[in-house]
Amino acid sequence: MMATPATPRTATDQPLIETRKLVKSYNLGGETIHAVNGVSLSIERGEYVAIMGTSGSGKSTFMNMIGCLDVPTSGQVLIDGTPTASMSSDELASLRNEKIGFVFQQFNLLARTSSIDNVAVPLIYAGIDKAERRERAIAKLRDMGLGDRLLNTPAKLSGGQQQRVAIARALVTEPLVLLADEPTGALDTRTSEEIMAIFEKLNAAGITVIVVTHEDEIADHAKRRIEFRDGKVIEDRLVKNRTVASAHAEAEGV
């Protein structure tokens, strides 16, 4: 039987993310394929969730819909209590910029742009003036331990450093939730542990973290595991995760 992992909340509180009978379908060769098939669940503020499944299970499609990067065929996505189904493209973009930070496997940094300017990009769309953009970008980069890499372009950064720039960019708008799709897929084991330790610190500070992964070692860092198969949730349970300190110890080879 599935656990009920929702964090207790008062009647007036809303889940940070809620899906109601969510469906995403495609027509392939006259056959209807349900990439996500009737998923209803909620994720509370402050949770650290791993969304798991093999390739084609529906996990990335689900993430794209709760991140407002894609729209469902039917069903509902609510972000912080707000239904998204009737929102325009501009409204969805504004919601993403304000409340959701994204981290991807391939970093998605601008190749000829400094770390500062890469991190500042979301603030341009938020209408923040140049001086404040620079100040906030520098602060986030320093939080990521990159105070000496502010002017480096991605080509002058290691893979782990590039991912930390991407995390700083995701956090610069102070989002409510961080969505990470296979964030360590392009990194070696040691660097992966360092990135996951950062996520644990962020979650300990109150940020909701959702990581999409097919790797048990990465999912082990989360406090809740949701597993997809054939577009449906087959498992949703709380898990015992390691502490930040132990993650750091592993990263340092202790």
Long-range contacts (C-beta under 8 A, 24 or more apart in sequence): 2-233, 2-235, 2-236, 2-237, 3-236, 3-237, 3-238, 5-47, 5-224, 5-236, 5-237, 5-238, 6-42, 6-44, 7-44, 7-45, 7-46, 7-47, 9-44, 14-78, 14-80, 14-81, 15-42, 15-43, 15-44, 15-78, 15-81, 16-43, 16-44, 16-45, 16-47, 16-79, 16-80, 16-176, 16-177, 16-208, 17-42, 17-43, 17-66, 17-77, 17-78, 17-79, 17-177, 17-210, 18-42, 18-43, 18-76, 18-77, 18-78, 19-62, 19-65, 19-66, 19-75, 19-76, 19-77, 19-78, 20-75, 20-76, 20-78, 21-74, 21-75, 21-76, 22-62, 22-65, 22-72, 22-74, 22-75, 22-76, 22-77, 23-72, 23-73, 23-74, 23-75, 24-58, 24-61, 24-62, 24-65, 24-70, 24-72, 24-73, 24-231, 25-73, 34-230, 34-231, 35-61, 35-231, 36-61, 36-62, 36-65, 36-72, 36-231, 37-230, 37-231, 37-232, 38-75, 38-232, 39-75, 39-231, 39-232, 39-233, 40-75, 41-226, 41-233, 41-236, 43-177, 43-208, 43-210, 44-208, 45-176, 45-206, 45-208, 46-203, 46-206, 46-207, 46-208, 47-208, 47-209, 47-210, 47-223, 47-224, 48-199, 48-200, 48-203, 48-208, 48-209, 48-211, 48-221, 48-222, 48-223, 48-224, 48-241, 49-208, 49-209, 49-210, 49-211, 49-222, 49-223, 49-224, 49-225, 49-226, 50-210, 50-211, 50-212, 50-213, 50-218, 50-219, 50-221, 50-222, 50-224, 50-225, 50-226, 50-239, 51-210, 51-211, 51-212, 51-213, 51-226, 51-227, 51-228, 52-212, 52-213, 52-214, 52-219, 52-225, 52-226, 52-227, 52-228, 53-214, 53-227, 53-228, 53-229, 54-214, 54-229, 55-214, 57-227, 57-228, 57-229, 57-230, 57-231, 58-228, 58-229, 58-230, 58-231, 58-232, 59-212, 59-214, 59-228, 60-181, 60-212, 61-231, 62-228, 63-179, 63-181, 63-210, 63-212, 66-179, 66-210, 67-96, 67-100, 67-102, 67-179, 68-92, 68-95, 68-96, 68-100, 69-96, 80-176, 93-125, 97-122, 97-125, 97-126, 97-173, 98-126, 98-173, 98-175, 99-175, 99-176, 99-177, 100-175, 100-176, 100-177, 100-179, 101-169, 101-170, 101-171, 101-173, 101-175, 101-177, 101-178, 101-179, 102-170, 102-178, 102-179, 102-180, 102-181, 103-163, 103-166, 103-167, 103-170, 103-178, 103-179, 103-180, 103-181, 103-183, 104-166, 104-180, 104-181, 104-182, 104-183, 105-181, 105-182, 105-183, 105-184, 105-185, 105-186, 106-186, 107-154, 107-159, 107-162, 107-163, 107-165, 107-166, 107-186, 108-166, 109-154, 109-162, 109-165, 109-166, 109-169, 110-154, 111-153, 111-154, 111-155, 112-153, 113-153, 113-154, 114-150, 114-151, 114-152, 114-153, 115-141, 115-146, 115-149, 115-150, 115-151, 115-152, 115-153, 115-157, 115-165, 115-168, 116-141, 116-150, 116-151, 118-154, 118-165, 118-169, 119-165, 119-168, 119-169, 119-172, 120-172, 121-169, 122-169, 122-172, 122-173, 123-172, 123-173, 126-173, 136-172, 137-168, 137-172, 140-168, 140-169, 140-171, 140-172, 141-165, 141-168, 143-168, 143-171, 144-168, 144-198, 158-191, 159-186, 159-187, 159-188, 159-191, 160-187, 160-191, 160-194, 160-195, 163-187, 163-191, 163-195, 164-195, 164-198, 167-195, 167-198, 171-202, 171-207, 175-207, 176-207, 176-208, 177-207, 177-208, 177-209, 177-210, 178-202, 178-207, 178-208, 178-209, 178-210, 179-210, 179-212, 180-209, 180-210, 180-211, 180-212, 181-212, 182-212, 182-213, 182-214, 183-211, 183-213, 184-213, 184-215, 184-218, 190-251, 190-253, 192-217, 192-218, 193-247, 193-250, 193-251, 194-251, 196-221, 196-247, 197-244, 197-247, 197-248, 197-251, 200-241, 200-242, 200-243, 200-244, 200-247, 201-244, 204-244, 221-247
